[in-house]
Amino acid sequence: MSTPVAGAQPVAATAQNTRIAFLLELARRLHQYGTSAPRLEMAIDLCARRLGLQADVWSSPTAIIISFSELRRGHEGAVAQTTQVMRLAPGDVNLARLCKADEIADRVIAGELNLREGFRLLRALGAPDTRQAKITTVASYGLSAASIAALFLHSSWVDLVVAGVIGALIGGITLLAATRPRVAVASDAISAIVATAVAILVSAFVVPLAIKSVVLAALIILVPGMSLTTAVREVSSGHLVSGMARLGGATATLLKLVFGTVAATEVCAAFGIHARDFALPPLPAWTDWPALLVAAVAFAMLFRAAWRDWPAVVVAVIAGYLATRWGGELSGRLPSAPFGVFLGGLLVSALANLYARVAKRPGAVIREPGILLLVPGSVGFRSVSFLLERDTTLGMDTALLLLTLLVSLVAGLLFGEMLVSPRRSL
């Protein structure tokens, strides 16, 4: 959403209720499509001013509160004329729909669309996903799991295939949970149980697997590395309530995933099923490059980017990974190098703002998929796993590494915005 410029707008003369309805629907869509609290609040505030309103916005992962008043010169602190409260489910990143919402808002502000038509178009964005979109989502889970197994865990071909199949199963569970609230509450634990059970059964009766690597790769999309990163970004920007709420949600997700893996392991052991945890010969080093390309395409599918943005997403993922790897080699601490993560975050953040300036598209198109390979979600998963196994020393060491990586990544994102200042709020 573009930064406003001075000048009266025809839409400011529209009835206040119409303007408020449009802003509320815009806030709902931005929240639904994964916009963080600072960026959502900034976007709604800027859009409200273009519509002749003053909006005091408070956003959290599960609710939005907005107070509206007419914007008049010399009355910046006017008493709110109306306050709206929206109770919402936590959002999920959908880059194509986020870009459409941003475009609709820009067109309304520019006078190309009237508010009622803009409201109708925003409402239309809430249509259910098509069958093709659902199939694409399931495929993205499988491809992401397989590429992570090859790229970071250096597993064997068998591990890669099994991780990909389990990842697709988890994608199906995620889609099932989206329309069943009771299943959604426990979907993370169910996914972890299914992933661990399938890996153990395959290893016990078909072919030996590196169990921990396969399970971690299959669950990597559910591990809340992105949520942890967003939480720290929000806390560092002064949005304490939203940041701490998101941090609590990420912690709960980690606990559910670890519980699921432990429960499945214990149930299999009770039935006398034990995995043959044997590491087969790892993939050759050259497979890193096709795995990186597959990961980039999978993330474009996972975040549901528009076709026109796929090249930008692929470039962002590859550039962020290469910068992180180069920084890790410089510091000699591969694969978990704080300096490498800082460098990757800085580059992705700068590229996101540059893309927003040049392409007039939300920087989230670059930023969200670009940092997915950098977020330390797997480190958090291992930390909780060690603690539940009563390996306190290793668990606390891993937790400290998690904190270091989170701080490094958020610092890189903040410095990237300083390097290339954003021109858009999203």
C-alpha positions as CSV (number, residue, x, y, z in Angstrom):
1,M,0.0,0.0,0.0
2,S,1.5,3.2,-1.1
3,T,2.5,6.1,1.2
4,P,-0.2,8.8,0.9
5,V,0.5,12.1,-0.7
6,A,-1.1,15.4,0.1
7,G,-4.3,16.4,-1.7
8,A,-8.0,16.0,-1.2
9,Q,-9.6,12.8,-2.5
10,P,-13.1,12.4,-3.8
11,V,-13.7,9.3,-1.8
12,A,-13.3,11.4,1.4
13,A,-16.8,12.9,0.7
14,T,-18.4,9.4,0.7
15,A,-20.7,8.5,3.7
16,Q,-18.7,7.7,6.8
17,N,-20.3,4.2,7.2
18,T,-19.2,3.3,3.7
19,R,-15.7,4.3,4.3
20,I,-15.5,2.5,7.6
21,A,-17.0,-0.7,6.1
22,F,-14.3,-0.6,3.4
23,L,-11.5,-0.1,5.9
24,L,-12.8,-2.9,8.1
25,E,-13.0,-5.3,5.2
26,L,-9.5,-4.3,4.2
27,A,-8.1,-4.9,7.7
28,R,-9.8,-8.3,7.8
29,R,-8.3,-9.4,4.5
30,L,-4.8,-8.1,5.4
31,H,-5.0,-10.0,8.7
32,Q,-6.3,-13.1,7.0
33,Y,-3.4,-13.1,4.5
34,G,-0.7,-13.1,7.1
35,T,0.2,-9.4,7.6
36,S,2.1,-8.7,10.8
37,A,0.6,-6.3,13.4
38,P,3.0,-3.3,12.7
39,R,2.4,-3.4,8.9
40,L,-1.4,-3.9,9.2
41,E,-1.7,-1.0,11.6
42,M,0.4,1.2,9.3
43,A,-1.5,0.2,6.2
44,I,-5.0,0.9,7.7
45,D,-3.8,4.2,9.2
46,L,-2.5,5.4,5.9
47,C,-5.5,4.3,4.0
48,A,-7.9,5.8,6.5
49,R,-6.2,9.2,6.1
50,R,-6.6,9.0,2.4
51,L,-10.3,8.5,3.0
52,G,-10.6,11.4,5.3
53,L,-10.7,9.4,8.5
54,Q,-8.5,9.0,11.5
55,A,-8.1,5.4,12.6
56,D,-6.5,4.2,15.8
57,V,-5.7,0.6,15.1
58,W,-4.8,-2.2,17.5
59,S,-4.0,-5.5,16.0
60,S,-3.2,-8.9,17.5
61,P,-3.0,-12.4,16.1
62,T,-6.6,-13.1,17.0
63,A,-8.4,-9.7,17.1
64,I,-8.4,-6.2,15.6
65,I,-9.8,-3.1,17.3
66,I,-10.2,0.1,15.3
67,S,-11.5,3.5,16.5
68,F,-12.6,5.9,13.7
69,S,-13.2,9.6,13.7
70,E,-13.4,12.3,10.9
71,L,-10.0,13.7,10.1
72,R,-10.0,17.5,10.4
73,R,-7.1,19.9,10.4
74,G,-6.2,20.8,13.9
75,H,-8.2,17.9,15.4
76,E,-5.8,15.0,15.3
77,G,-6.8,14.0,18.8
78,A,-10.5,14.0,18.1
79,V,-12.7,11.7,20.2
80,A,-13.5,8.5,18.4
81,Q,-17.0,8.5,16.8
82,T,-17.2,4.7,16.4
83,T,-15.1,1.7,17.5
84,Q,-15.2,-1.7,15.8
85,V,-14.0,-5.0,17.3
86,M,-13.2,-8.0,15.1
87,R,-12.5,-11.4,16.5
88,L,-10.4,-13.3,13.9
89,A,-8.6,-16.6,13.5
90,P,-4.8,-16.3,13.1
91,G,-3.9,-15.5,9.5
92,D,-2.0,-17.5,7.0
93,V,0.2,-16.1,4.2
94,N,-1.5,-15.9,0.8
95,L,0.7,-13.6,-1.4
96,A,-1.6,-13.5,-4.4
97,R,-4.6,-12.4,-2.4
98,L,-2.5,-10.0,-0.3
99,C,-1.4,-8.3,-3.6
100,K,-5.0,-8.1,-4.8
101,A,-6.1,-6.5,-1.6
102,D,-3.3,-4.0,-1.8
103,E,-4.2,-3.3,-5.5
104,I,-7.9,-2.8,-4.6
105,A,-7.0,-0.3,-1.9
106,D,-4.7,1.6,-4.2
107,R,-7.3,1.8,-6.9
108,V,-10.0,3.0,-4.4
109,I,-7.7,5.7,-3.1
110,A,-6.7,6.8,-6.6
111,G,-10.4,7.2,-7.5
112,E,-10.4,4.4,-10.1
113,L,-12.9,2.4,-8.0
114,N,-15.7,3.6,-5.8
115,L,-15.8,2.4,-2.2
116,R,-18.8,0.0,-2.7
117,E,-17.1,-1.7,-5.7
118,G,-13.9,-1.9,-3.7
119,F,-15.7,-3.4,-0.8
120,R,-17.3,-6.0,-3.1
121,L,-14.0,-7.0,-4.6
122,L,-12.4,-7.4,-1.1
123,R,-15.3,-9.6,-0.1
124,A,-14.8,-11.7,-3.2
125,L,-11.3,-12.5,-2.1
126,G,-12.7,-14.6,0.7
127,A,-14.0,-17.2,-1.8
128,P,-13.0,-20.8,-0.9
129,D,-9.9,-22.3,-2.5
130,T,-10.4,-24.2,-5.8
131,R,-9.5,-27.9,-6.1
132,Q,-6.4,-26.9,-8.0
133,A,-5.3,-24.6,-5.2
134,K,-5.8,-27.4,-2.7
135,I,-3.8,-29.9,-4.8
136,T,-1.0,-27.3,-5.2
137,T,-0.9,-26.8,-1.4
138,V,-0.6,-30.5,-0.8
139,A,2.2,-30.7,-3.4
140,S,4.0,-27.8,-1.8
141,Y,4.2,-29.6,1.5
142,G,5.7,-32.7,-0.1
143,L,8.2,-30.8,-2.2
144,S,9.2,-28.6,0.8
145,A,9.8,-31.6,3.0
146,A,11.9,-33.4,0.3
147,S,14.0,-30.3,-0.5
148,I,14.7,-29.6,3.2
149,A,15.8,-33.2,3.6
150,A,18.3,-32.8,0.8
151,L,19.4,-29.3,1.5
152,F,19.9,-29.1,5.2
153,L,19.8,-32.7,6.5
154,H,21.8,-34.3,3.7
155,S,19.7,-37.4,3.9
156,S,19.7,-40.3,1.5
157,W,17.5,-40.8,-1.6
158,V,15.2,-43.0,0.4
159,D,14.9,-40.5,3.3
160,L,14.1,-37.8,0.8
161,V,11.3,-39.8,-0.9
162,V,9.7,-40.8,2.4
163,A,9.9,-37.3,3.8
164,G,8.2,-36.0,0.6
165,V,5.4,-38.5,0.9
166,I,4.8,-37.8,4.6
167,G,4.9,-34.1,3.9
168,A,2.1,-34.5,1.3
169,L,0.1,-36.5,3.9
170,I,0.6,-33.6,6.4
171,G,-0.6,-31.2,3.7
172,G,-3.8,-33.2,3.4
173,I,-4.3,-33.1,7.1
174,T,-3.8,-29.3,7.1
175,L,-6.5,-28.9,4.4
176,L,-8.8,-31.2,6.3
177,A,-8.3,-29.2,9.5
178,A,-9.1,-25.9,7.7
179,T,-12.8,-26.8,7.5
180,R,-13.1,-28.7,10.8
181,P,-12.5,-26.6,13.9
182,R,-12.3,-29.5,16.2
183,V,-9.6,-31.2,14.1
184,A,-7.8,-27.9,13.7
185,V,-7.1,-27.6,17.4
186,A,-5.1,-30.8,17.4
187,S,-3.9,-30.8,13.8
188,D,-0.3,-30.2,14.7
189,A,-0.2,-33.1,17.2
190,I,-2.0,-35.3,14.7
191,S,0.4,-34.4,11.9
192,A,3.4,-35.2,14.2
193,I,1.8,-38.5,15.2
194,V,1.2,-39.5,11.6
195,A,4.7,-38.4,10.5
196,T,6.5,-40.3,13.2
197,A,4.3,-43.4,12.9
198,V,4.7,-43.7,9.2
199,A,8.5,-43.1,9.4
200,I,8.9,-45.8,12.0
201,L,6.7,-48.3,10.1
202,V,8.6,-47.8,6.9
203,S,11.9,-48.1,8.7
204,A,10.8,-51.2,10.6
205,F,9.3,-53.1,7.7
206,V,10.5,-51.6,4.4
207,V,13.9,-49.9,4.5
208,P,16.0,-48.4,7.2
209,L,15.7,-44.6,7.6
210,A,17.4,-41.8,9.5
211,I,14.2,-41.4,11.6
212,K,14.9,-38.0,13.2
213,S,15.9,-36.4,9.9
214,V,12.8,-37.7,8.0
215,V,10.4,-36.6,10.7
216,L,11.9,-33.2,11.1
217,A,11.9,-32.7,7.3
218,A,8.3,-33.8,7.0
219,L,7.2,-31.4,9.8
220,I,9.3,-28.5,8.8
221,I,6.4,-26.5,7.4
222,L,4.5,-26.8,10.6
223,V,7.4,-25.9,12.8
224,P,6.7,-22.2,13.8
225,G,10.0,-20.7,12.8
226,M,8.2,-17.9,10.9
227,S,5.9,-17.2,13.8
228,L,8.8,-17.0,16.2
229,T,10.6,-14.6,13.9
230,T,7.4,-12.4,13.4
231,A,6.9,-12.4,17.2
232,V,10.4,-11.1,17.9
233,R,10.0,-8.5,15.1
234,E,6.8,-7.3,16.7
235,V,8.2,-7.1,20.2
236,S,11.3,-5.3,18.9
237,S,9.0,-2.7,17.1
238,G,7.0,-2.0,20.3
239,H,4.0,-4.2,19.6
240,L,4.3,-6.1,22.8
241,V,0.9,-7.6,23.1
242,S,0.8,-9.0,19.6
243,G,4.4,-10.2,19.8
244,M,4.0,-12.0,23.1
245,A,0.7,-13.6,21.9
246,R,2.4,-14.8,18.8
247,L,5.3,-16.1,20.8
248,G,2.9,-18.0,23.0
249,G,1.1,-19.5,20.0
250,A,4.4,-20.6,18.5
251,T,5.5,-22.2,21.8
252,A,2.2,-24.1,22.0
253,T,2.7,-25.4,18.4
254,L,6.2,-26.6,19.2
255,L,4.9,-28.5,22.3
256,K,2.1,-30.1,20.2
257,L,4.6,-31.3,17.6
258,V,7.0,-32.7,20.1
259,F,4.2,-34.4,22.0
260,G,3.0,-36.0,18.8
261,T,6.4,-37.4,17.9
262,V,7.0,-38.7,21.5
263,A,3.5,-40.2,21.6
264,A,3.8,-42.0,18.3
265,T,7.2,-43.4,19.3
266,E,5.9,-44.7,22.6
267,V,2.8,-46.3,21.0
268,C,4.9,-48.1,18.3
269,A,7.3,-49.3,21.1
270,A,4.3,-50.7,23.0
271,F,3.4,-52.8,20.0
272,G,7.0,-54.0,19.6
273,I,7.6,-51.9,16.5
274,H,11.1,-50.5,16.5
275,A,12.7,-48.5,13.7
276,R,15.9,-49.5,12.2
277,D,17.5,-46.1,12.6
278,F,20.3,-46.5,10.1
279,A,21.8,-43.7,8.0
280,L,22.1,-44.7,4.4
281,P,24.8,-43.0,2.2
282,P,24.0,-39.3,1.9
283,L,23.1,-37.5,-1.3
284,P,26.1,-36.1,-3.3
285,A,27.0,-32.5,-2.8
286,W,25.7,-31.4,-6.2
287,T,22.1,-32.2,-5.2
288,D,22.1,-29.0,-3.1
289,W,21.5,-26.9,-6.1
290,P,18.4,-28.7,-7.6
291,A,17.1,-29.0,-4.1
292,L,17.4,-25.3,-3.6
293,L,15.5,-24.6,-6.8
294,V,12.8,-27.1,-5.8
295,A,12.5,-25.4,-2.4
296,A,12.1,-22.0,-4.0
297,V,9.3,-23.3,-6.3
298,A,7.7,-25.1,-3.4
299,F,7.7,-21.9,-1.3
300,A,6.1,-20.0,-4.1
301,M,3.3,-22.7,-4.2
302,L,3.1,-22.8,-0.4
303,F,2.6,-19.0,0.0
304,R,0.3,-19.1,-3.0
305,A,2.2,-16.4,-4.9
306,A,0.7,-15.1,-8.2
307,W,2.4,-16.5,-11.3
308,R,3.9,-13.1,-12.2
309,D,5.7,-13.1,-8.8
310,W,7.2,-16.6,-9.0
311,P,10.5,-15.4,-10.5
312,A,10.8,-12.8,-7.7
313,V,10.1,-15.5,-5.1
314,V,12.6,-17.9,-6.6
315,V,15.3,-15.2,-6.7
316,A,14.6,-14.2,-3.1
317,V,14.8,-17.7,-1.7
318,I,18.0,-18.5,-3.6
319,A,19.6,-15.1,-2.7
320,G,18.7,-15.4,1.0
321,Y,20.1,-18.9,1.2
322,L,23.3,-18.1,-0.6
323,A,23.9,-15.0,1.5
324,T,23.4,-17.1,4.7
325,R,25.7,-19.8,3.4
326,W,28.4,-17.3,2.5
327,G,28.1,-15.6,5.8
328,G,28.4,-19.0,7.6
329,E,31.5,-19.9,5.6
330,L,33.1,-16.5,6.6
331,S,32.4,-17.1,10.3
332,G,33.3,-20.8,10.0
333,R,30.1,-21.9,11.8
334,L,28.0,-23.7,9.2
335,P,25.1,-24.5,9.2
336,S,23.8,-22.5,12.1
337,A,25.8,-19.3,11.9
338,P,24.3,-16.1,13.4
339,F,26.3,-13.9,11.1
340,G,25.1,-15.8,8.1
341,V,21.5,-15.5,9.2
342,F,22.0,-11.8,9.8
343,L,23.4,-11.3,6.3
344,G,20.6,-13.3,4.7
345,G,18.0,-11.3,6.6
346,L,19.6,-8.0,5.6
347,L,19.7,-9.0,1.9
348,V,16.1,-10.3,1.8
349,S,14.8,-7.2,3.6
350,A,16.6,-4.8,1.3
351,L,15.5,-6.8,-1.8
352,A,11.9,-6.7,-0.5
353,N,11.8,-2.9,-0.2
354,L,13.6,-2.5,-3.5
355,Y,11.0,-4.8,-5.2
356,A,8.1,-2.8,-3.6
357,R,9.6,0.4,-5.0
358,V,10.2,-0.9,-8.5
359,A,7.3,-3.3,-9.1
360,K,4.7,-1.4,-7.0
361,R,3.9,-4.7,-5.3
362,P,3.9,-5.5,-1.5
363,G,7.4,-6.3,-0.3
364,A,6.0,-9.4,1.4
365,V,6.2,-11.1,-2.0
366,I,10.0,-11.2,-1.4
367,R,10.3,-11.0,2.4
368,E,8.0,-13.9,3.5
369,P,9.3,-16.7,1.3
370,G,12.9,-15.3,1.3
371,I,13.4,-15.8,5.0
372,L,11.7,-19.2,5.2
373,L,15.0,-21.0,4.8
374,L,16.6,-18.7,7.4
375,V,14.1,-19.0,10.3
376,P,15.4,-21.3,13.1
377,G,12.2,-23.3,13.5
378,S,14.0,-26.7,13.4
379,V,16.4,-25.4,16.2
380,G,13.3,-24.7,18.4
381,F,11.9,-28.1,17.7
382,R,15.1,-29.8,18.7
383,S,15.4,-27.7,21.8
384,V,12.0,-28.7,23.1
385,S,12.7,-32.4,22.1
386,F,15.9,-32.4,24.2
387,L,14.1,-30.9,27.2
388,L,11.4,-33.5,27.1
389,E,14.0,-36.2,26.9
390,R,15.5,-34.7,30.1
391,D,18.7,-33.7,28.4
392,T,18.6,-30.3,30.0
393,T,22.1,-29.2,29.1
394,L,21.8,-29.9,25.4
395,G,18.2,-28.5,25.4
396,M,19.3,-25.2,27.0
397,D,22.3,-24.9,24.7
398,T,20.0,-25.4,21.7
399,A,17.5,-22.9,23.1
400,L,20.3,-20.3,23.4
401,L,21.3,-20.9,19.8
402,L,17.6,-20.4,18.9
403,L,17.6,-17.1,20.6
404,T,20.8,-16.0,19.0
405,L,19.6,-16.9,15.5
406,L,16.2,-15.1,16.1
407,V,18.0,-12.0,17.2
408,S,20.4,-12.2,14.3
409,L,17.6,-12.6,11.7
410,V,15.4,-9.8,13.1
411,A,18.4,-7.5,13.3
412,G,19.2,-8.3,9.6
413,L,15.6,-7.5,8.6
414,L,15.7,-4.2,10.5
415,F,19.0,-3.2,9.1
416,G,17.8,-4.1,5.6
417,E,14.9,-1.7,6.0
418,M,17.4,1.0,7.0
419,L,19.6,0.2,3.9
420,V,16.6,0.5,1.5
421,S,13.8,2.4,3.1
422,P,10.3,1.0,2.5
423,R,7.9,3.0,0.3
424,R,5.0,0.8,1.0
425,S,3.4,-0.4,4.3
426,L,3.0,-4.0,3.3
